[in-house]
Amino acid sequence: MKPLLCSLALVAASTAGAATVPNGDFSGGNSGFTSDYSFGPAVTGSQYYDVQANAQTSHPSYVSFGDHTTGTGLYLIANGAENANASVYRSASIAVLAGTTYSFGAFLANAYPDSPASIDFRVALGAGPATSIGSFTIPVGSGIWNSAAQTFFTGAATSVFLSFVDLNLAPGGNDFAIDDITLTQVNAVPEPAMWSMMIVGLGLVGAGLRRRAAVAA
């Protein structure tokens, strides 16, 4: 019974604590976010981003690889900026709970092997400025999706904007991809509806166990 109880609690907490990031998997193409980069093929030059199903479509020198979600969907590809503090991605406003810790995560990959990007995770609370909550340097290797996440506390804010800034300003290499952006409540408490589902499920399990005990007797 204990493993089942734990599993049900984890499922309920996970469902209750996830916030929707508009077009976080880029299945909607170039929508649901803004950028300080110019939109167009990465082959155009530094500080350009594209949304494709294969990085090599955007630049012939990039390695060929699929998205993280399904292997055939869309993701963001970027030719790193040479200007500091240029956001390659800035989300639309996302509703959050005040006084709550969240995990801001994504999958990152190098599109080209040289000079891996160092992606800074930034959060703007409400109408405040975007501030860094931590960075992640993509490990050496191309076309390999790496999971990265940073946590932050909302304080009094009930909405946030998520963004990424490449700290690597090298003109050569420094080409990367982003997919499956998430925002998840840390140690989420299940909503009342989730608790109701758990209670009903446990009641059914208990009834089954009682029937089994009666048969055994």
N, C-alpha and C positions, 0 to 999 in steps of 0.2 A: 504493500500500500504506500509506503513512504516514497519510493521512486515515482509512482503515479502522481501523488500529491505535488511533488516538486515539479514534475513536468507540466502539470496543469497550471501551476503558479507562474512558471517561467513563460509559458505561452501567453497567458493573460497579461502579464507585465509587459511583455514585448509589444503586444498589440496596443496596449494603452499608452505606451511611451513613445511611439514613433510619430514624428511630425512629417508632413508632406513637403518635400522640397520641389517646387515647381519645375517640371522637366529635368529632374535630377539625374535621369538616365539618358537624357538627350534624344529620346525617342521622338520628341516633337521637333527635332532639328534646331535651327538657330532661333529659339524662342524661349520665353520664360526667364531670361537673364540678360544682363548688359555686360559690356566689356570696354576697357580702355584700349584694347587692341583693335585693329582694323579687320573686318571680316573678309576673307578671301583665301585662296590657296596659300599654304605655308611656303611654297616655293617663291612667292612674291618677295619675301624678305622678313627681317626681324619685326616683331610686334604685330604679327598677323595670326589669326586663328581661323579654323575651319571646323565644320562638323561633317564627318564622313563615316562610312562603315569600314574604311581601311586607310590608315595613315599614308600609305604609298600613293593613294589617289591624290592627296594634297601636295605631296613632294616625292618625286621619283627616287630620291636618295634615302627616304625613310624605309624602315623595315616594314614588311607586310604582316599585319596582324588584325584580328577581329576585336570587337568590343568585349568588355568584361561581362555584360549582362547575359548575352546569348551566343556571342561569337559571330553574329551576323547583323547586329544592330548598329546604331550610330553612337559616336563618342566625339569629344572635343579634342582637336589636335592643335598645337600651338608652336610657332617659331618664336622662341623667347625674346623678351624685350631687352633693349639696351638702356632703357630709362627706368630709374628707380621708382618704386611704388605704383607701377602700372598694373591694375587689376586685370587679369586675363578673364576672370569670371566674377560676376557680382549677382547674387540671387535677387529675386523679387522679395518683397516683405513676407516673412513667415511668422505665423502666430505661435507664441510659446507661453508657458506658464511662468509667472513671476516667482522669484525665490527658488528656482530650480536649476539643477546642474544638467547640462546636455553634452552629448558627444557629437561633434561635427566631424564626419568621416567622408572618405572618398577612395577610389582606386586610381592609382597613378602609374604611368609607364613612360619609359624613354622611347621616343620615336626614332632616335639616332644615337649611336653609342657614345659619342664624344661629349664631354662636359655636361654631366647630368644636371638637370634642374633641381633647385632647392625651393620647394613650394611652401610658402608661408600661409597658414590658415588665419584668417582675420574675421572678426565679428563686430558688427555695429549694433549696439543695443538701442532699439527704438530709433530716435532721430540723432543719436550720438555718432561720433566718428568711428571708423573701422579701426580696430586695434588688434595686434597680433596675439594669438593664444598658443603659438608654437609652430615650428616648421618641420619639414620632412624632406631630406635629400633622397631622391630616387636612387636606389642601388644600381650599380653598373650592370649593364645588360639592356637589350632592346626588345620591345614587344612583350614584356613580362609585366603583368598587372600586380601592383603592390598595394596592400591595404594600409591606410594611414588614418589616424584620427586624433583629435585634440579635444579636451573638455573645457567648458566655461560655465560660469554661473550667471543667470539672467538678472539677478538683483530685482529691481522694481519694474524692469522692462517686460512688456507683453508681446513684443514683436522684435524680430532680428533680421539683419541682412548678412548673408554669408559671402565671403570673397576669398580669392586666391591671388597671391602675388609671388612671382618668381624672383627670388633673391639673387639668383645667378644672372649677371648682366653680360656674360661672355658673348661675343658676336658669332663665334664658331660653335657648332653643336648646340647644346642648350635647347633641345626640341623635345616636347613632351606631350602626353595625352592624359585626359581626365575622364572618368566615367563613374556612374553610380554614386552620386553625392547623397549623403544621408544626414539626418538630424534626429538623434535618439535620446530620449530622457534617460538619465542614469538612475538606476535603482527605482524604476517607475513603480508606482502603486497602482494596482489594477482598478479600473473604473467600476462603479456599482454594477453595470451590465455584465462586466467580465466576472465579477464575483458571483452573480446570479447563475451564469453559465457553469461556473466551477461547482457550485452547490448542487445544481441539477445533475451534473455529470457524476459527482461523488455519490449522490443518492442512488443513481442507477447502478454504480459499481457496488455500493453496499447491498442493494437488493439482490444483485447477482451472487454475491458472496453468501448471503443468507440462504438463498435457494440451494447453493452448492453444499452448504453445511447441513441443510435439512435432508438432502439426498444421501449424503454420507452417513447421517445418523440412521 
